[in-house]
Amino acid sequence: MRWLVGWNGATANAATRRTLHPVGGHLLWGDPDPLWVVGDWRPDEVRVIQADPGNRLAVLGNCGATDEQLKVGLVAARGGALRHLTAWPGNYTAVARIGRRITITADLAGVRPVFHTPWRGGTAYATAALPLADLIEAQFDISHLAALLACPDSPEALGDSTPYSDVHRVAPGHALILREGGSREIASYEPATPLVVAAPPSNADDAIAGVRDALVEAVRVRLDAPRHAPRIDLDDLDPGPVPGMGPAERRAARAAQQGRGPVPGIGADLSGGSASATLALLAAGLPGTPGTLAGTPGTSAGQRLLAVTFNDRTRTGDSPEDPAGRQAELERARLLAENPRLHHVVVAAGPEALPFADLENVTLTDEPAPSLTAVARHRARLSAGSADHLVGLGARQVLDAHPARLADLLLDRRRRHLVRPVAALAKAEAARGPAAVSPVRVPFTVYRAARRLARTPYRQGVEEAAARLRSRTFVDDLDDTVEGALHASLAALTWTRPGPAARWMTGEALAEVALRLEAGALARPSVERPGDRRARAALARQAADHRILEQAVELRGQRLHAPFYDNQVVRACRQLPEALRVRPGARAQVLRSVLDFAGIHELPPGWGATPLPAQDPAQRIGLRTALDPLLDLFHAPLLADAGLVEARVVRDALADAAEGRPLPLDGLADLVATEMWLRRLMARRGSCWTGSSAPRQRAVSAGVVPVSRTLPERPGA
């Protein structure tokens, strides 16, 4: 895990800095407001620019700006133009020190957040929450964990809190500004979308061109960066003649050993989907020298880009768990890999790479996230990748239309643009057979739900969600006749809604989250449109999950690059007209335009097909395979000690899901990931800080404290 940490306005003097510093930290600048970087940062990932005495800019991450552009951005930030610090291609964190004023920017998606906490009369900040929790000896914030389980994509419930008390998060699209004297300000550097008056619709062709240029530049930044090779294990080298082994056997043994870790150079996922295929073909087709380093085994003159396809052998074929199979996706990946500039590697995995497998070897991360249950799955794929590996995560969130955007179209009186998405839902329902809702009813059902959301005030919508939590009325209980894609779309046509794990939480925990919802709606009234707000919340949730996934699966010396989370790509995608977003196949249309610009016109049949959201069959197979360890995990869970769940209820749900009962497996994954993270954190030894002035106790030293049984008074009562 890599992070930066510093403070501003604290009473700590130079002597304190010499006796208190992060473990393994490298000092970028010293007193009066020091800044450290911690972790295995590459030399080109840490850049410090000084425009004039007293004014400095540190950029950490992958940034495509030149030194001159960084100086211009520092001058602009000195005048208050913070947006300039976030407009360069790449994915990075910028820290500007202007006199005694410190400005730290969080990205638009949420992959690179900023955390802060009051400390010694000033403010300490970092890009990870756990170091700050260690610094102030913080305890668990059980109320935040309850909100994370009950309403994971609700900004009203989560607020700016973290799993650690008094450690706060800066919202995506905002910057933390610290001034001398201990004052603290959180300012937005992005214009907000008004609730009633919408901006004039942008031209679709111009918006697609903007996405194309931003995505090409994002990939080019990765290609232009210095190449790095993972650390070489001397045990993997050819030991020479071995009794009983000829040259061919020794080569095969070395190849098997080399497959245990990433190879030098640049690679990409090639799953058969449109997002990963676009990145792989774009990286291989751009002018320059994409691909792996010269001399890497299996490549041609070092010019071929490594494309990795994950083949889950438990799902391929006509298995009852996955009737459609993944043969179509694998065939598309094979056809795409016929590109002469791609070196295709298929990672065949069995039960050892299923979800919920190998949970005992999951490392400690900064926060809990659902992706912790699939660490073995991702690690098997990434270990066959490259030192710099491109992934297509985030494309769905930045390009696709959230169902709540249908309400935005009604607010703009553009009803005719609802025809295509509603027709697609009706077609999907008709394909479900006799159990489906009549296609004649679908348009009226969707239109009624979208109109209800468009006419519902923000505060009323949040209060309705809080009431559902108190009454334990969840989406599946509203209408048992509506399922599938239509059911998912109707459930999303709300200002906020309970998460899938809420049904297994205690009433006391749900009441606490309901109070957080109501208090958040009162404290931060929304001026956004419902579709735009829900889309931003969904992007923030997925970005946070990707951040934790990076920490859990990233091998030493390897970097995961998700260009769709870059600031410039997110901004460009937000310019896409809503009428274009809601069209079926809009994502494929945009990405096809990107590939056309790169000279790639021939794509396999079925490319860009967006399957309807469905529960991953591998989740149920993995749950059934790992049922006994999971039942042991919830024999005496820490979540029950915190008052969030009852152990018996969760064990029964796990057993029912393993037997095939239709239950939201995502909710069970949330519970398993949170319980596992709590145990890893409690078993941790040591602290992130060292020195004679270091805190005497690590974070959460008091253990898990049950949620308060004395609930505060209901807001507005």
C-alpha positions in Angstrom: 0.0 0.0 0.0 1.3 3.4 -1.0 0.2 6.6 0.7 1.3 10.1 1.6 0.8 11.9 5.0 1.5 15.3 6.4 0.1 18.0 8.7 -0.5 21.7 8.8 -1.0 24.2 11.6 0.0 21.6 14.3 2.0 22.7 17.3 4.6 19.9 16.6 8.0 21.5 16.2 11.1 20.3 14.4 12.1 18.2 17.4 8.8 16.4 17.3 9.2 15.7 13.6 12.5 14.1 14.3 11.0 11.9 16.9 7.7 11.1 15.1 7.6 9.9 11.5 5.8 7.2 9.5 7.4 3.8 9.3 9.3 3.6 6.0 8.5 7.2 5.2 10.5 9.4 2.8 10.4 13.1 3.5 9.4 15.3 0.6 9.7 18.6 2.4 10.2 19.5 6.0 9.0 22.0 8.6 6.8 23.8 9.3 4.4 21.6 7.4 6.2 18.3 6.6 5.0 15.8 3.9 6.1 12.2 3.6 5.5 9.4 1.1 5.3 5.8 2.3 5.4 2.6 0.3 7.0 1.3 -2.9 6.7 4.4 -5.0 8.5 4.5 -8.3 10.9 7.4 -8.9 8.7 8.8 -11.7 5.6 8.6 -9.6 6.8 11.2 -7.1 7.5 14.7 -8.5 8.1 17.9 -6.6 8.1 21.3 -8.4 9.1 24.6 -6.8 8.0 27.7 -8.7 9.5 30.2 -6.2 10.6 30.1 -2.6 7.8 29.0 -0.3 5.6 27.6 -3.1 5.8 23.9 -3.9 3.7 21.3 -5.7 4.0 17.6 -5.2 2.3 15.3 -7.7 2.1 11.6 -6.7 1.0 9.0 -9.2 0.8 8.7 -12.9 0.7 12.3 -14.3 1.2 13.3 -18.0 2.0 17.0 -17.3 5.4 18.4 -18.0 7.4 20.4 -15.4 6.4 23.6 -17.1 2.7 22.7 -16.9 3.1 21.8 -13.3 4.5 25.2 -12.6 1.6 26.9 -14.4 -0.8 24.8 -12.3 0.9 25.9 -9.1 0.7 29.6 -10.1 -3.0 29.1 -10.9 -3.6 27.3 -7.6 -2.0 30.2 -5.8 -4.8 32.4 -7.1 -7.5 29.8 -6.1 -8.0 28.0 -9.4 -7.8 24.5 -8.0 -9.3 22.9 -11.1 -6.0 23.4 -12.9 -4.4 20.9 -10.5 -6.8 18.1 -11.7 -6.9 18.8 -15.4 -3.8 16.9 -16.4 -4.0 13.4 -18.0 -3.3 10.4 -15.7 -4.4 9.4 -12.2 -2.6 11.2 -9.3 -2.9 13.2 -6.1 -1.7 16.8 -6.1 -0.5 18.6 -2.9 0.2 22.3 -3.3 2.1 24.2 -0.6 1.6 28.0 -1.0 3.2 29.7 2.0 1.5 28.2 5.0 -1.5 27.1 3.0 -1.8 23.5 2.0 -4.2 22.3 -0.7 -4.8 18.6 -1.4 -7.1 17.5 -4.2 -9.2 14.3 -4.3 -10.0 12.9 -7.7 -13.4 13.0 -9.3 -14.1 9.2 -9.1 -12.9 8.4 -5.6 -9.9 6.1 -6.5 -7.5 8.6 -4.8 -9.4 10.0 -1.8 -8.0 12.3 0.9 -8.5 11.9 4.6 -8.0 14.3 7.5 -8.3 14.5 11.2 -7.8 17.2 13.9 -4.4 16.8 15.5 -2.4 19.0 18.0 -4.3 22.2 17.2 -3.9 21.6 13.4 -4.9 19.1 10.8 -3.2 15.9 9.7 -4.0 14.6 6.3 -3.2 11.4 4.3 -4.4 9.4 1.3 -5.1 6.5 3.6 -7.4 6.4 6.7 -5.5 3.9 8.8 -2.3 5.9 9.3 -4.4 8.8 10.7 -6.3 6.5 12.9 -3.0 5.2 14.3 -1.8 8.8 14.8 -4.8 9.8 17.0 -5.4 6.4 18.5 -8.9 6.3 17.0 -11.5 3.7 17.8 -14.0 2.0 15.5 -16.9 4.1 14.2 -19.5 1.3 14.3 -22.2 3.7 13.0 -20.2 4.1 9.8 -19.9 0.4 9.4 -23.6 0.0 9.8 -24.2 2.6 7.1 -21.6 0.9 4.8 -23.6 -2.3 5.0 -27.1 -0.9 5.0 -26.8 1.9 2.4 -23.4 1.5 0.7 -24.1 3.9 -2.2 -25.9 6.6 -0.2 -23.8 9.8 0.5 -26.4 10.8 3.0 -25.8 7.8 5.2 -22.0 7.6 4.8 -21.3 11.4 4.9 -17.6 12.2 5.4 -17.0 9.5 8.0 -14.7 6.5 7.9 -14.5 3.2 9.9 -12.4 5.2 12.4 -13.7 7.8 14.7 -12.7 11.4 14.0 -11.0 10.5 10.7 -12.9 12.1 7.9 -13.0 11.7 4.1 -12.9 14.4 1.5 -15.7 13.9 -1.1 -14.8 13.2 -4.7 -14.4 16.4 -6.7 -13.4 18.4 -3.6 -10.1 19.7 -2.2 -8.9 20.0 1.4 -7.5 23.5 2.1 -5.5 24.0 5.3 -4.4 27.4 6.5 -2.1 28.6 9.2 -3.8 28.7 12.6 -5.6 25.4 12.2 -8.5 26.5 9.9 -9.8 23.9 7.6 -12.0 24.2 4.4 -13.3 21.7 2.0 -14.1 23.3 -1.4 -15.5 21.8 -4.6 -13.5 22.4 -7.8 -16.3 21.1 -10.1 -19.5 23.0 -11.0 -22.7 21.4 -9.6 -25.5 20.4 -11.9 -28.7 22.4 -11.0 -31.8 20.6 -10.0 -34.4 22.4 -12.2 -32.5 24.3 -14.9 -30.3 22.0 -16.9 -27.4 23.1 -19.1 -28.0 23.2 -22.8 -27.6 19.7 -24.2 -24.2 19.2 -25.7 -23.7 17.9 -29.2 -23.4 14.1 -29.2 -20.6 14.0 -31.8 -18.5 16.6 -30.0 -19.0 14.8 -26.7 -18.0 11.4 -28.2 -14.9 13.1 -29.7 -14.1 14.4 -26.2 -14.3 11.0 -24.7 -12.2 9.6 -27.5 -9.4 12.2 -27.0 -9.4 11.8 -23.2 -9.2 8.0 -23.4 -6.5 8.0 -26.0 -4.5 10.5 -24.0 -5.0 8.4 -20.8 -3.6 5.3 -22.5 -0.8 7.3 -24.1 0.3 8.6 -20.7 0.8 5.0 -19.5 2.8 4.1 -22.6 5.0 7.2 -22.3 5.9 6.5 -18.7 9.2 4.8 -17.9 9.1 1.0 -18.1 9.7 -1.0 -14.9 10.5 -4.6 -14.3 9.3 -6.4 -11.2 11.9 -7.6 -8.7 13.7 -10.7 -10.1 13.8 -13.8 -7.9 17.2 -15.5 -8.4 15.6 -18.8 -7.7 13.7 -18.4 -11.0 16.9 -18.4 -13.0 18.2 -21.4 -14.8 20.3 -23.4 -12.3 22.1 -25.2 -15.0 22.1 -29.0 -15.7 19.8 -30.9 -13.5 20.0 -34.7 -13.3 17.1 -36.3 -15.1 16.0 -33.0 -16.8 16.9 -32.0 -20.3 16.9 -28.4 -21.7 13.2 -28.7 -22.7 12.1 -29.8 -19.2 14.2 -27.0 -17.6 12.6 -24.4 -19.9 9.1 -25.7 -19.0 9.9 -25.5 -15.3 11.2 -21.9 -15.6 8.1 -21.0 -17.6 5.9 -22.3 -14.8 7.9 -20.3 -12.2 7.7 -17.2 -14.3 4.0 -17.5 -14.4 3.8 -16.9 -10.7 4.4 -13.1 -11.0 4.0 -10.2 -13.4 6.4 -9.9 -16.3 8.1 -6.6 -17.3 6.4 -4.1 -19.6 2.8 -3.2 -20.2 -0.2 -5.6 -20.5 -4.0 -5.4 -20.4 -7.0 -7.5 -19.6 -8.8 -9.0 -22.5 -12.0 -10.5 -21.1 -14.1 -10.3 -24.3 -16.0 -7.2 -23.1 -15.9 -3.9 -24.8 -14.0 -1.9 -22.2 -11.0 -4.1 -21.7 -10.8 -4.8 -25.4 -10.8 -1.1 -26.2 -7.9 -0.5 -23.8 -5.9 -3.5 -25.1 -6.4 -2.7 -28.8 -5.8 1.0 -28.1 -2.5 0.4 -26.3 -1.3 -2.0 -28.9 -2.3 0.2 -31.8 -1.0 3.6 -30.7 2.3 4.8 -32.3 5.3 4.0 -30.2 6.6 0.9 -28.6 3.7 -0.6 -26.6 4.0 -4.0 -25.0 6.7 -5.7 -23.0 10.4 -5.0 -22.8 12.6 -6.4 -25.5 13.9 -9.8 -24.7 10.9 -11.0 -22.7 10.1 -14.7 -23.5 7.2 -15.2 -25.8 7.3 -11.8 -27.5 8.4 -10.7 -30.9 11.2 -8.1 -30.5 9.5 -6.7 -27.4 6.7 -5.1 -29.4 3.7 -7.3 -28.5 1.4 -6.2 -25.7 0.5 -8.9 -23.2 -3.3 -9.6 -23.2 -4.6 -11.7 -20.4 -7.9 -13.6 -20.5 -9.3 -15.2 -17.4 -11.1 -18.5 -18.1 -13.1 -19.8 -15.2 -13.4 -23.5 -15.8 -16.2 -23.7 -13.3 -18.4 -21.6 -15.5 -17.5 -22.5 -19.1 -19.6 -24.9 -21.0 -23.3 -25.7 -20.5 -23.2 -26.0 -16.7 -26.5 -25.7 -14.8 -25.0 -22.7 -12.9 -24.3 -20.8 -16.1 -26.5 -22.0 -18.9 -25.3 -19.5 -21.4 -21.7 -20.2 -20.5 -18.7 -17.9 -21.3 -17.8 -19.5 -24.6 -19.0 -16.4 -26.5 -16.8 -14.1 -24.5 -13.8 -16.4 -24.8 -14.3 -16.7 -28.5 -14.5 -12.9 -28.8 -11.3 -12.6 -26.8 -9.6 -15.2 -29.0 -10.6 -13.3 -32.2 -9.5 -10.0 -30.8 -6.1 -11.6 -29.8 -5.4 -12.4 -33.4 -4.1 -8.8 -33.6 -0.4 -9.3 -34.4 0.6 -6.8 -31.8 -1.0 -8.8 -29.0 0.5 -11.7 -27.1 -2.5 -13.6 -25.8 -2.3 -15.5 -22.5 -5.3 -17.5 -21.1 -5.3 -18.1 -17.4 -7.3 -21.2 -16.7 -8.5 -21.3 -13.1 -10.5 -23.8 -11.1 -12.1 -23.9 -7.7 -9.0 -22.3 -6.1 -9.9 -19.0 -7.8 -13.6 -18.9 -7.0 -15.1 -16.1 -4.9 -14.8 -16.7 -1.1 -11.7 -18.9 -1.7 -8.5 -18.5 0.2 -10.0 -15.9 2.6 -7.4 -16.6 5.3 -4.6 -15.2 3.1 -6.3 -11.8 2.3 -4.1 -9.0 3.5 -5.2 -6.0 5.6 -6.6 -3.1 3.6 -7.4 0.5 4.5 -11.2 -0.1 4.6 -13.6 -3.0 4.0 -15.0 -3.6 0.5 -16.9 -6.4 -1.3 -13.9 -7.1 -3.6 -12.1 -8.7 -0.7 -14.1 -11.9 -1.2 -12.7 -12.2 -4.8 -9.0 -11.6 -4.0 -7.9 -15.1 -5.1 -9.8 -14.7 -8.3 -8.2 -11.4 -9.3 -4.7 -12.4 -8.0 -4.7 -15.5 -10.3 -5.4 -13.2 -13.3 -3.0 -10.4 -12.4 -0.1 -12.7 -11.5 0.0 -13.6 -15.2 -0.1 -9.9 -16.2 2.6 -7.2 -16.6 4.3 -4.8 -14.4 1.9 -2.1 -15.7 -1.5 -3.7 -16.3 -4.5 -2.0 -17.9 -8.0 -2.9 -16.6 -11.4 -1.8 -18.0 -13.0 -1.2 -14.6 -15.1 1.9 -14.3 -16.4 1.9 -17.9 -19.9 0.9 -17.0 -20.2 3.6 -14.3 -18.8 6.5 -16.4 -20.4 5.6 -19.8 -23.7 3.9 -19.1 -26.8 5.6 -17.9 -28.0 5.1 -14.4 -31.8 4.2 -14.5 -32.5 7.3 -12.4 -31.5 9.4 -15.5 -34.9 8.7 -16.9 -36.3 11.0 -14.3 -33.8 13.7 -15.5 -35.2 13.4 -19.0 -38.7 13.9 -17.6 -37.5 17.0 -15.8 -36.3 18.3 -19.1 -39.6 17.4 -20.8 -37.8 15.0 -23.2 -40.2 12.1 -22.9 -39.5 10.8 -26.4 -36.0 9.8 -25.4 -37.5 7.2 -23.0 -38.8 5.1 -25.9 -35.6 3.2 -26.6 -34.6 2.2 -23.1 -38.2 1.2 -22.3 -38.4 -0.8 -25.4 -35.2 -2.6 -24.5 -36.6 -3.5 -21.1 -39.8 -4.7 -22.7 -37.8 -6.9 -25.0 -35.8 -8.3 -22.1 -39.0 -9.1 -20.2 -40.5 -10.8 -23.2 -37.4 -13.1 -23.5 -37.9 -14.3 -19.9 -40.8 -16.4 -20.8 -44.1 -17.0 -19.0 -42.9 -15.6 -15.7 -42.2 -12.2 -17.2 -44.2 -9.1 -16.8 -46.4 -8.4 -19.9 -44.5 -6.3 -22.3 -47.5 -4.1 -22.6 -47.2 -3.2 -18.9 -43.5 -2.4 -19.0 -43.7 1.2 -20.5 -46.4 2.3 -18.1 -44.6 0.8 -15.1 -41.3 2.4 -15.9 -42.8 5.8 -16.9 -44.8 5.8 -13.6 -41.7 5.1 -11.5 -39.6 7.7 -13.4 -42.3 10.3 -13.0 -42.6 9.6 -9.3 -38.9 10.1 -8.8 -38.9 13.3 -10.9 -41.8 14.7 -8.7 -40.4 13.5 -5.3 -38.3 16.2 -3.5 -34.9 15.1 -2.3 -35.6 15.3 1.4 -38.9 13.3 1.0 -37.1 10.6 -1.0 -34.4 10.2 1.7 -37.0 10.1 4.4 -38.9 7.4 2.6 -35.7 5.3 2.4 -35.2 5.8 6.2 -38.8 4.7 6.8 -38.1 1.5 4.8 -35.2 0.7 7.0 -37.2 1.2 10.1 -40.0 -1.0 8.8 -37.6 -3.5 7.3 -39.3 -3.1 3.9 -36.8 -3.9 1.2 -37.1 -3.9 -2.5 -37.8 -7.6 -2.9 -40.8 -7.2 -0.6 -42.5 -4.5 -2.7 -43.6 -6.6 -5.7 -42.7 -10.3 -6.0 -44.1 -10.3 -9.6 -41.4 -8.0 -11.0 -37.9 -9.5 -11.4 -34.9 -9.4 -13.7 -33.7 -6.2 -15.5 -37.1 -4.5 -15.0 -36.9 -5.1 -11.3 -33.4 -3.7 -11.0 -34.4 -0.6 -13.0 -37.5 0.1 -10.9 -35.5 -0.4 -7.7 -32.9 2.1 -8.9 -35.5 4.8 -9.6 -35.3 6.3 -6.1 -33.2 9.0 -4.4 -31.6 6.3 -2.3 -32.3 2.8 -1.3 -31.2 0.1 1.2 -28.3 -2.1 0.2 -28.6 -5.9 -0.2 -27.1 -6.7 3.2 -29.6 -4.6 5.1 -32.1 -7.5 5.3 -29.8 -9.4 7.7 -29.0 -6.5 10.0 -30.5 -5.9 13.4 -33.3 -3.5 13.9 -31.2 -1.3 16.2 -28.5 -0.9 13.5 -31.0 -0.1 10.8 -32.6 2.5 13.1 -29.1 4.1 13.5 -28.6 4.2 9.8 -32.1 5.7 9.3 -31.1 8.6 11.7 -27.9 9.1 9.7 -30.0 9.3 6.5 -32.3 11.9 7.9 -29.6 13.9 9.5 -27.6 13.9 6.2 -30.5 15.1 4.2 -31.0 18.0 6.6 -27.3 19.0 6.9 -26.5 18.7 3.2 -29.6 19.6 1.0 -29.1 18.5 -2.5 -29.2 20.8 -5.5 -28.5 18.0 -8.0 -30.8 16.2 -10.3 -31.7 12.6 -9.1 -30.1 10.8 -12.0 -26.9 12.8 -11.8 -26.6 12.3 -8.1 -27.3 8.5 -8.2 -24.7 8.1 -11.0 -22.0 10.0 -9.0 -22.8 7.9 -5.9 -22.5 4.6 -7.9 -19.2 5.8 -9.4 -17.9 6.7 -6.0 -18.8 3.3 -4.6 -17.2 1.3 -7.4 -14.1 3.5 -7.3 -13.7 2.9 -3.6 -14.1 -0.8 -4.2 -11.4 -0.7 -6.9 -9.1 1.2 -4.5 -9.3 -1.6 -1.9 -9.0 -4.2 -4.6 -5.7 -2.6 -5.6 -4.4 -2.8 -2.1 -5.5 -6.5 -1.7 -4.2 -8.0 -5.0 -1.5 -5.8 -6.3 1.8 -7.6 -6.4 5.0 -5.8 -5.4 6.3 -3.9 -8.4 3.0 -4.1 -10.3 0.7 -1.3 -11.0 -3.0 -1.5 -12.0 -4.1 1.2 -14.4 -7.8 2.0 -14.7 -8.0 4.9 -17.3 -11.8 5.1 -17.0 -11.3 6.5 -13.5 -9.0 9.3 -14.7 -10.2 12.9 -14.1 -10.1 13.8 -17.7 -12.0 10.7 -18.8 -14.7 11.2 -16.1 -15.1 14.8 -17.1 -15.4 13.9 -20.8 -17.9 11.2 -20.1 -20.1 13.6 -18.1 -20.5 15.7 -21.2 -22.3 12.9 -23.0 -26.0 13.9 -23.5 -28.4 12.0 -21.4 -30.4 11.2 -24.5 -27.3 9.3 -25.8 -26.5 7.6 -22.5 -30.0 6.0 -22.2 -29.8 4.4 -25.6 -29.2 0.6 -25.6 -25.6 0.1 -26.9 -24.4 3.6 -26.1 -21.2 2.4 -24.5 -20.3 0.2 -27.5 -21.0 3.2 -29.8 -18.6 5.4 -27.9 -15.9 2.9 -27.6 -16.2 1.9 -31.2 -15.6 5.5 -32.1 -12.4 5.4 -30.0 -11.2 2.4 -31.9 -12.1 3.9 -35.3 -9.9 6.9 -34.4 -7.0 4.5 -33.7 -7.5 2.7 -37.1 -9.2 -0.4 -35.7 -12.3 -1.1 -37.7 -12.7 -4.9 -37.7 -14.3 -6.3 -34.5 -15.6 -9.7 -33.9 -19.4 -10.5 -34.0 -21.1 -9.6 -30.8 -18.5 -7.1 -29.7 -20.1 -4.4 -27.5 -23.0 -6.6 -26.4 -24.0 -5.5 -22.9 -25.6 -8.5 -21.1 -28.3 -7.6 -18.7 -27.2 -7.4 -15.0 -27.3 -10.8 -13.5 -26.0 -12.5 -10.4 -22.5 -14.0 -11.1 -23.0 -17.8 -11.1 -19.4 -18.1 -9.8 -20.5 -16.4 -6.6 -23.0 -19.1 -5.8 -20.5 -21.9 -6.7 -17.8 -20.3 -4.6 -20.2 -19.9 -1.7 -21.2 -23.5 -1.9 -17.6 -24.6 -2.1 -16.5 -22.5 0.9 -19.6 -22.9 3.0 -17.9 -24.6 6.0 -15.2 -21.9 6.4 -17.8 -19.2 6.1 -20.0 -20.8 8.7 -17.0 -21.0 11.0 -16.3 -17.3 10.3 -19.8 -16.4 11.6 -19.7 -18.7 14.6 -18.8 -15.8 16.8 -18.5 -12.8 14.5 -17.3 -9.4 15.5 -20.2 -7.9 13.6 -22.5 -9.6 16.1 -20.4 -8.1 19.0 -20.9 -4.7 17.4 -24.7 -5.2 17.4 -24.9 -5.1 13.6 -26.1 -8.7 12.9 -27.1 -11.8 14.6 -24.8 -14.8 14.0 -27.6 -17.3 13.6 -29.4 -15.2 11.0 -26.2 -14.9 8.8 -25.4 -18.6 9.1 -28.9 -19.5 8.0 -28.7 -17.1 5.1 -25.4 -18.6 4.0 -26.8 -22.1 4.2 -29.9 -21.1 2.2 -27.9 -19.4 -0.5 -25.6 -22.4 -0.9 -28.7 -24.6 -1.4 -29.8 -22.4 -4.2 -32.4 -20.1 -2.6 -32.7 -16.8 -4.5 -31.0 -14.4 -2.1 -28.9 -11.3 -2.9 -25.4 -12.8 -2.8 -23.9 -9.3 -3.0 -25.2 -8.6 0.4 -23.7 -11.8 1.8 -20.4 -10.8 0.2 -20.6 -7.4 2.0 -21.0 -9.2 5.3 -18.2 -11.7 4.7 -15.8 -8.9 3.6 -16.5 -6.7 6.5 -16.2 -9.5 9.1 -13.0 -10.6 7.5 -11.6 -7.1 7.5 -12.5 -6.6 11.2 -10.6 -9.7 12.1 -7.5 -8.7 10.1 -7.5 -5.3 11.7 -7.9 -6.6 15.2 -5.1 -9.2 14.7 -2.7 -6.5 13.5 0.4 -5.8 15.5 2.4 -2.5 15.5 1.5 0.9 14.1 2.1 3.1 11.1 4.2 5.5 13.2 7.6 5.2 14.9 9.8 7.3 17.1 9.9 8.4 20.7 6.8 10.7 20.2 4.8 8.0 18.4 1.3 7.1 19.8 1.5 4.6 22.6 -1.4 2.6 21.3 -2.4 1.6 17.8 -5.8 2.3 16.3 -8.9 0.4 17.6 -7.1 -0.8 20.6 -10.3 -0.9 22.6 -11.8 -3.5 20.2 -15.3 -3.6 18.9 -17.8 -1.6 21.0 -21.5 -2.3 20.4 -23.5 0.3 18.6 -25.1 2.8 21.1 -28.3 1.6 22.5 -29.4 5.1 23.3 -30.4 6.5 19.9 -30.3 10.2 19.4 -33.5 12.2 18.9 -34.9 12.0 15.5 -34.1 15.1 13.4 -37.1 17.4 13.0 -39.0 15.7 15.8 
